[in-house]
Amino acid sequence: MTETVPPLLPAPAAAPEHPTSGRLLARAAFLTAVLTLAGALLGLLRDQAFAHVFGADTDTDAFLVAWTVPEVAATLLIEDGLAFVLVPAFSLALVARGRQPGPDPVRALVAATLPRLMLALAAGAAVLIAAAPAVVAVLAPGLPATGLAVDCTRLTATCVFSFGLTGYCSAALRGHGRFLAPASIYVAYNVGIIGLLLLLGGAWGVRAAAAGVALGGVLMVVIQVPALWRSWRQREAALAVPEPRRAPAGQAPRALRLALVAPVVVFALSRQTQVLIERFLAAPLPAGAISHLNYAQKVAQMPMVLSLMLCTVTFPVIARALAAGDTERARRRVESDLIVAGTIVLLGASVVVACAPEIIQVLFQRGAFTLHDTDATADVMRVYALGLLGQTLVGVLARSYFSEARPLWYPACAMLAGLAATAVAGALAVPVWGAPGIAAANALGITLTALALLWGSGRRRTALSVRWVGGQLARLVVAGCAATAACRWGAGLTSSPLHALIVGSVLAVVAFTVTARLLRVREFCLLFRPVTRKLWHAR
């Protein structure tokens, strides 16, 4: 049976794009990639400084319980929750701007949402500060350093307010087609944490890192305010789209009704609850287990973070295409995002699996971080890497679902089902495998969620070609296996961890590229197509 493959070039019937939109998108993706990589590197430097100063013990476990607050807040208020609601809302408002009489829809949206959001965020932060002892008791029952965890939780609770404003500013800027300031937020955030950690770590202990979270949250808002002010004073968005359908007055503010917000909140909280389950299951394990899980997760997820940077740029493009009724353009964009993101994350995962001990040794094994910590973290990280493709697919597909700016409960239900699988599998695996069992349960749950979202994506407005996308991803998995084998072989050629990592990574890239090209993955066919044509014409 011959597989039907979508054409390499856009279908002729598709709506034409603005002639400069491709260049703008490429430039925005490049800047986002550079700043995302800078933020990720600073995050690694932050973790290195933390590991060097504090190692992995009961104090670090106490801080990481408090670290749950900014992790949940970032998911709900910056990366997923508010973005899934506000980017489509601002897209609708910008489509309506200038094409209807009456007040500016963008200003109406801000007036209807920002004051209420600020009040709710302030109240949430105050409640969390007051209830810090109960929060710690729920998150990590039996934790030895409970008092320290409570102090750190109260400091990190301030990020509920600052992260909420950060997420609002980021969504508004991305909706306007401005990506530089939103991509810089984690640079500012990590600078704040690293600064206080190095300045006050000796005197305050891990409380200095918690205070750094509070400072970093403020810097995330400050870095975006000038760009946001300039954007709101302009009458046109930066990214051009096809001629939109006329939106009724007040449509954008009504897009934020409870029926739309509720499924987004449930989805975002369910996704982040995976971390809460991990901390809960790891609390009774030997000291340092939570820290090993944290270090492993942060490093293993770097390929996922890099793979999703493109979706950060294309999310408002998809939302505005759907707002304009151009479902074909949105479908092509989502399918391309899935393949590109899958390529990046699988290539990164191959290096993580093959060179986990070398990576941890190079990054963390110094100071209070011992060889035992390296071995334990590497074991967990290899298992985490098995779920990276699922994490990436969930990130890409969730953006495509929620870009439609209408109530959708299916993603939340899929996430809840995966969460249940994680909880059950984790409870069964921990007594047998300890921390690696928790990582395995995480990989299982998120992979099931990704499969459910991919299956449901073929029945939506954009109607993805699920069989074709699944076939392309399966080929990429094969390429990832080949890259893992090549990387492990190359790493074994030298005893130096750094040299092993460099040699293994180079061989992984070569093996992945060659295998994907031989398997005719579409993006690799497009990559090599100009080269093939030049060679043919040169004969």
ZIDAVEN-V483741 format. One record per residue. SS is DSSP state (helix for helix, strand for strand, loop for the rest). Layout:
ss=SS
ss=SS
This chain:
ss=loop
ss=loop
ss=loop
ss=loop
ss=loop
ss=loop
ss=loop
ss=loop
ss=loop
ss=loop
ss=loop
ss=loop
ss=loop
ss=loop
ss=loop
ss=loop
ss=loop
ss=loop
ss=loop
ss=loop
ss=helix
ss=helix
ss=helix
ss=helix
ss=helix
ss=helix
ss=helix
ss=helix
ss=helix
ss=helix
ss=helix
ss=helix
ss=helix
ss=helix
ss=helix
ss=helix
ss=helix
ss=helix
ss=helix
ss=helix
ss=helix
ss=helix
ss=helix
ss=helix
ss=helix
ss=helix
ss=helix
ss=helix
ss=helix
ss=helix
ss=helix
ss=helix
ss=helix
ss=helix
ss=loop
ss=loop
ss=loop
ss=helix
ss=helix
ss=helix
ss=helix
ss=helix
ss=helix
ss=helix
ss=helix
ss=helix
ss=helix
ss=helix
ss=helix
ss=helix
ss=helix
ss=helix
ss=helix
ss=helix
ss=helix
ss=helix
ss=helix
ss=helix
ss=helix
ss=loop
ss=helix
ss=helix
ss=helix
ss=helix
ss=helix
ss=helix
ss=helix
ss=helix
ss=helix
ss=helix
ss=helix
ss=helix
ss=helix
ss=helix
ss=helix
ss=helix
ss=loop
ss=loop
ss=loop
ss=loop
ss=loop
ss=loop
ss=loop
ss=loop
ss=helix
ss=helix
ss=helix
ss=helix
ss=helix
ss=helix
ss=helix
ss=helix
ss=helix
ss=helix
ss=helix
ss=helix
ss=helix
ss=helix
ss=helix
ss=helix
ss=helix
ss=helix
ss=helix
ss=helix
ss=helix
ss=helix
ss=helix
ss=helix
ss=helix
ss=helix
ss=loop
ss=helix
ss=helix
ss=helix
ss=helix
ss=helix
ss=helix
ss=helix
ss=helix
ss=loop
ss=loop
ss=loop
ss=loop
ss=loop
ss=loop
ss=helix
ss=helix
ss=helix
ss=helix
ss=helix
ss=helix
ss=helix
ss=helix
ss=helix
ss=helix
ss=helix
ss=loop
ss=loop
ss=helix
ss=helix
ss=helix
ss=helix
ss=helix
ss=helix
ss=helix
ss=helix
ss=helix
ss=helix
ss=helix
ss=helix
ss=helix
ss=helix
ss=helix
ss=helix
ss=helix
ss=loop
ss=loop
ss=loop
ss=loop
ss=helix
ss=helix
ss=helix
ss=helix
ss=loop
ss=helix
ss=helix
ss=helix
ss=helix
ss=helix
ss=helix
ss=helix
ss=helix
ss=helix
ss=helix
ss=helix
ss=helix
ss=helix
ss=helix
ss=helix
ss=helix
ss=helix
ss=helix
ss=helix
ss=helix
ss=loop
ss=loop
ss=helix
ss=helix
ss=helix
ss=helix
ss=helix
ss=helix
ss=helix
ss=helix
ss=helix
ss=helix
ss=helix
ss=helix
ss=helix
ss=helix
ss=helix
ss=helix
ss=helix
ss=helix
ss=helix
ss=helix
ss=helix
ss=helix
ss=helix
ss=helix
ss=helix
ss=helix
ss=loop
ss=loop
ss=loop
ss=loop
ss=loop
ss=loop
ss=loop
ss=loop
ss=loop
ss=loop
ss=loop
ss=loop
ss=loop
ss=loop
ss=loop
ss=loop
ss=loop
ss=loop
ss=helix
ss=helix
ss=helix
ss=helix
ss=loop
ss=loop
ss=loop
ss=helix
ss=helix
ss=helix
ss=helix
ss=helix
ss=helix
ss=helix
ss=helix
ss=helix
ss=helix
ss=helix
ss=helix
ss=helix
ss=helix
ss=helix
ss=helix
ss=helix
ss=helix
ss=helix
ss=helix
ss=helix
ss=helix
ss=helix
ss=helix
ss=helix
ss=loop
ss=loop
ss=loop
ss=loop
ss=loop
ss=loop
ss=helix
ss=helix
ss=helix
ss=helix
ss=helix
ss=helix
ss=helix
ss=helix
ss=helix
ss=helix
ss=helix
ss=helix
ss=loop
ss=helix
ss=helix
ss=helix
ss=helix
ss=helix
ss=helix
ss=loop
ss=helix
ss=helix
ss=helix
ss=helix
ss=helix
ss=helix
ss=helix
ss=helix
ss=helix
ss=helix
ss=helix
ss=helix
ss=helix
ss=helix
ss=helix
ss=loop
ss=loop
ss=loop
ss=helix
ss=helix
ss=helix
ss=helix
ss=helix
ss=helix
ss=helix
ss=helix
ss=helix
ss=helix
ss=helix
ss=helix
ss=helix
ss=helix
ss=helix
ss=helix
ss=helix
ss=helix
ss=helix
ss=helix
ss=helix
ss=helix
ss=helix
ss=helix
ss=helix
ss=helix
ss=helix
ss=helix
ss=loop
ss=helix
ss=helix
ss=helix
ss=helix
ss=helix
ss=helix
ss=helix
ss=helix
ss=helix
ss=loop
ss=loop
ss=loop
ss=loop
ss=loop
ss=loop
ss=helix
ss=helix
ss=helix
ss=helix
ss=helix
ss=helix
ss=helix
ss=helix
ss=helix
ss=helix
ss=helix
ss=helix
ss=helix
ss=helix
ss=helix
ss=helix
ss=helix
ss=helix
ss=helix
ss=helix
ss=helix
ss=helix
ss=helix
ss=helix
ss=helix
ss=helix
ss=helix
ss=helix
ss=helix
ss=helix
ss=helix
ss=helix
ss=loop
ss=loop
ss=loop
ss=loop
ss=loop
ss=loop
ss=loop
ss=helix
ss=helix
ss=helix
ss=helix
ss=helix
ss=helix
ss=helix
ss=helix
ss=helix
ss=helix
ss=helix
ss=helix
ss=helix
ss=helix
ss=helix
ss=helix
ss=helix
ss=helix
ss=helix
ss=helix
ss=helix
ss=helix
ss=helix
ss=helix
ss=loop
ss=helix
ss=helix
ss=helix
ss=helix
ss=helix
ss=helix
ss=helix
ss=helix
ss=helix
ss=helix
ss=helix
ss=helix
ss=helix
ss=helix
ss=helix
ss=helix
ss=helix
ss=helix
ss=helix
ss=helix
ss=helix
ss=helix
ss=helix
ss=loop
ss=loop
ss=loop
ss=loop
ss=loop
ss=loop
ss=loop
ss=loop
ss=helix
ss=helix
ss=helix
ss=helix
ss=helix
ss=helix
ss=helix
ss=helix
ss=helix
ss=helix
ss=helix
ss=helix
ss=helix
ss=helix
ss=helix
ss=helix
ss=helix
ss=helix
ss=helix
ss=helix
ss=helix
ss=helix
ss=helix
ss=helix
ss=helix
ss=helix
ss=loop
ss=loop
ss=loop
ss=loop
ss=loop
ss=helix
ss=helix
ss=helix
ss=helix
ss=helix
ss=helix
ss=helix
ss=helix
ss=helix
ss=helix
ss=helix
ss=helix
ss=helix
ss=helix
ss=helix
ss=helix
ss=helix
ss=helix
ss=helix
ss=helix
ss=helix
ss=helix
ss=loop
ss=loop
ss=loop
ss=helix
ss=helix
ss=helix
ss=helix
ss=helix
ss=helix
ss=helix
ss=helix
ss=helix
ss=helix
ss=helix
ss=helix
ss=helix
ss=helix
ss=helix
ss=helix
ss=helix
ss=loop
